[in-house]
C-alpha cells in the first residue's frame, strides 16, 4: 500500500513536466522571482479598511459595516491545505461546523442553526446566490474542491435578510474570485494519500487598458479511502449494533468521486462585467451507511452465500447481526449536482452617484444515484447502479439599484428585484423517480418573487454612524419583511463598536409547498388516501403508511423567521494584534421540521439562543497567527413545554368485519401481487421538532458543540519557505448526553457526549474533545514554483484495535445530523492522510 502511494506521488510530480507551457503570458515568468508567500498576506490595517462585498449594498469597509465577518484571503487558503470549501470554513470560521446527513450529504451549521439540508446558509460567488428553491438549498460546491481561483472568502456570521432575502438565517458565504491585474497564468497539480488527484489552472489577461479577462478550470478525481475504512460508532437509526464499543465498518469508499470539475470565466470592460461558472460535483455517501457484507445478495443471505472477514473475524450467512444489514439498495447513495450560472452587471455613473443593473441566469440538475462499487461487480444488476431521483430548476433574476453618494456623510441604496424560479425539470428536461417519468420528484411549477429594498448609512459625527434598511419580498407562497438597524461608534480609526438588530426569513422550497414524490404514485396520480410503503406485502397491523398531504395546509406553511440582536467590536489593540469579540441573541420561530409520520415539512415550535465569539489575529513581518473561540447554546427554551408540541391526526391500519387488514388488488408490472389496506384517520401524533432536532435538554444543541476553538499559524523564517498549522477543537457534544445516558450500546463513544462524569481535565481533553491538527510546508522555488506538502488530521489513527479503543481513532468525529432521536451515529471520516501540490506561476 505504501509503495502504491509513493508511486502515485511520483506520477503526479512527473506529470507536471507534461503540462502545456504555451499558455504563459508573463514576460518575466522565468526570471527566478519567488511566488507569493505568507509575507504578502493582507495586513491587519488592510483588513479593517478593505471594501467588502458581502452584507451590504453600500461601499463600506469592515470597520463601518454593521456585521460580524471572517475574511479568508488567498494565502490563508493556500497554507491551510483545505481540499474543499467545507474544510476551509471548518478551519477558520468561528462557530462553523460541518457534519453529515447520509440522506443528503454534507450539511453546514453556524450561529445556533443546524439543519438536515443546506437551506439556512446562503452561498455566493462574487455576490451571486447559488441556493435554489427545489429542495436542498445549496448543494453544488460543499465538497467540490478546486479552490485555486479564490481571491478571498467573506463569511458573514449571523442573519442577513436585508441583502440576500430568503435563506439568510445563519450566515453568508461569499467567494470572491481573482481578477486579472496583468497577463499571467497559474497551474497546479496535486495528489493525496486519500486517493485524490487534482489539476487546476487559471489564466489572466489584460487585452487593453480597460479590459480584464480571467478563466479558471479544474478537475478532481478521488478513489477515496479503502473499503471498510470508515467506522460508524454509536446507535445508528438502523440497524441497532449489539453493544459494540468498537463500532462497525461503513460501506463504500469515503471521499470517492468519479470527477468533480469547474469552469469559470470573468470579463470586465469599463463598467460592464460578465461572469459565468459551471460545476459538477459528486458526493458518494455509501461509507456513512453500515457495511453490507453480502453485496451479491439482494435480500436475506442463504446457505449458498459465501462468508467474509469483518474486523478480523469470519462472518457467515446466518450471523445474527450481519445477516440483517441488507439495506435493499438504499445505502449506496451518490449525490450528483450540476450547476451553470451567468451574471451580467453594468454600473452607470451619474455624477457622484451610480445606477447598477444586474441580469442573471442559473440552471441546475440534482440527482440521487447509486455509488458504483467494484465489489458489486459479480452482480450485473447491482454493479451498474440506477438513478433514484433527478430534478432541477432554472432561475432568472433582474435587479436595478440606485446608489446615492452625492450627499455629504450619507450613502443610500434603493432597489427593485424580480426573480423567476422555473422548478422541476433538470437540464435534460427530466423530473422523475427511477424509471417512472410520470412520478415527479418535485412538482413542475413556477414561483415569482418581487422585491423592494433600501439601505442607508449616515455619519452623524466623525465618531458615530447610523445604519437603517429593509427588504420586502413578495413570494408566490409567502410575504416577508426584514428590517435592519445599527449604530456604529468609532472613537478612532483603529476601533469600532457595533450594535446591530436584524432579521431574516426563510420561505419553504417547492418540496415543502407542493405535492412531491411522497404523495405521487408511479402513474403520476396524487394519492388522496394513505399508501403502504411496500404495496407488495400483504397488509398487517403495523404496516408503514405514507400519509396523504393536504395541499391547502402545505401552501399555508409560514416562513421561518429569525430576529437577532448583536453587540460586537473590531479593532487593533497594537500594530500587530486585532481582536473581534461578538455577543448575539437570536430567536427563531415558525421552525421548519421534517415529520417522518406525516412525510412532509411542518411549522412546529420556536427557540432562542445566544452566541459568543472572540477572534484574535496577530501579524508580523514573518509570522501570522489566529485563535478564535465560540460558545453557543439555547436559552429560554423548554423542549418539554406544551407550546413546542403540535398534534396531528394521521391514518392507521384497521380491520374489516372479517379481521382482514386489506385485500388483493392485482399485479404490478413485475408480476408481483399488490394489495390495498383498510385505514382510518384516527391516530393522534404529537410533533416536537424543537426536542427532536434542536435541543433535548434545553441547555445544549443536539447537532452543534457548545464550545469550539480554532487556531492557525503561518511562519516564514525565510522568503522561500513557510510553515503552517491549524488545530480545531470541538469540546464534545453534550447535547446528546441525556438522550443516550441509559443506552448500553456503542453510544458510549468514549466520552464524546460527556457521558463519562467526574473526568480529570486530562481525561476530558483526551476522551471528550474532538481534535483535528493539520500541518503544512510551502517551499517557494525559483522560476515561480511553489511546492506544498500537507499532513491532515495528524493526531488521528486509522488503526482499529479489536476489543478496546485506540483513543486516537476517534480524535476527530463527524456526527449524523439528528432529525430524530434515532440518528445518533458518529463517523470516523477524518483520518490521517498526506498530500502534495506543485504550483507554477507563469
Secondary structure, DSSP 8 states (H G I E B T S, - for coil): -HHHHHHHHHHHHHHHTTS--TT---TTTTS------GGGS--HHHHHH-B--SS-SS--BTTTSSS-EEEEEHHHHHHHT-SSHHHHHHHHSTT-EEEEETTTEEEEEETTEE-SSB-SEEEEETTEE---SSSSBS-SSSS----TTEEEEEEEES--HHHH-TT-SSEEEEEEE---SSSEEEEEEEEETTSEEEEEEEEEE-SSTTEEEEEEEEEEEE--S-TT-SEEES--SSS---S-TT-EEBSS-TT-EEEEEEEEEEEEETTEEEEEEEEEEEEE-GGGSB--S-TT-SSS--TTS--EEETTEEE-TT-TTGGG---TT-S-EEEEEEEEEEEEEEEEEETTEEEEEEEEEEEEEEEEEE---GGGTTSHHHHH--EEEEEEEEEEEEEEEEEE--STTEEEEEEEEEEEEEEE--TTS--EETTBTTS-SB--EEEEEEEEEEEEEEESSSSEEEEEEEEEEEETTEEEEEEEEEEEEEEETTEEEEEEEEEEEE---HHHHS-BTTTB-TTS-B-SS-EES-TTS---TT--EE----HHHHHT---EEEEEEEEEEEEESSSSEEEEEEEEEEEEES-EEEETTTTEEEE---EEEEEEEEEEEEE-SSEEEEEEEEEEEEES--TTSGGG-EEEEEEEE---TTS-SEEEEEE-TTS-EEEEE-EEEEEEEEE-HIIIII-SSSSS-SSS-SEEEEEEEEEEEETTEEEEEEEEEE---GGGHHHHTT--SGGGGGGTTS-S-S--HHHHHHHH-EEEEEEEEEEEETTTEEEEEEEESTT------TTS--GGGGSS-EEB--SSTT---EE-----EEEEEEEEE-
